Amino acid sequence: MEGHDLAREILLVEKEGISLNNPVLIEGFPGVGLVASIATGFLVEELKLEEIGYVFSKYLP
């Protein structure tokens, strides 16, 4: 199954083990003009959020 192979090439990296209650994911994958990345960076900065992990894949810039 092709989709299954793709899942093995995407890495979810957790920076430290933590326990969360009602977590919310804010993502900003890069696209045309980097608008989502810029907006996500703004939210993280303004809300003083802490990065607890990230997604790594050769398919993402």
Contacts in CASP RR format, 6 or more apart in sequence:
PFRMAT RR
TARGET T0000
AUTHOR 0000-0000-0000
METHOD contacts of the structure
MODEL  1
MEGHDLAREILLVEKEGISLNNPVLIEGFPGVGLVASIATGFLVEELKLE
EIGYVFSKYLP
6 59 0 8 1.000
9 57 0 8 1.000
9 58 0 8 1.000
9 59 0 8 1.000
10 55 0 8 1.000
10 56 0 8 1.000
10 57 0 8 1.000
10 59 0 8 1.000
11 55 0 8 1.000
11 56 0 8 1.000
11 57 0 8 1.000
12 53 0 8 1.000
12 55 0 8 1.000
13 53 0 8 1.000
13 54 0 8 1.000
13 55 0 8 1.000
13 56 0 8 1.000
14 52 0 8 1.000
14 53 0 8 1.000
15 51 0 8 1.000
15 52 0 8 1.000
15 53 0 8 1.000
15 54 0 8 1.000
16 52 0 8 1.000
18 52 0 8 1.000
26 40 0 8 1.000
26 43 0 8 1.000
26 44 0 8 1.000
26 49 0 8 1.000
27 36 0 8 1.000
27 40 0 8 1.000
27 55 0 8 1.000
28 36 0 8 1.000
28 37 0 8 1.000
28 39 0 8 1.000
28 40 0 8 1.000
29 36 0 8 1.000
29 37 0 8 1.000
29 60 0 8 1.000
30 36 0 8 1.000
30 37 0 8 1.000
30 60 0 8 1.000
30 61 0 8 1.000
31 37 0 8 1.000
31 61 0 8 1.000
43 49 0 8 1.000
44 51 0 8 1.000
END
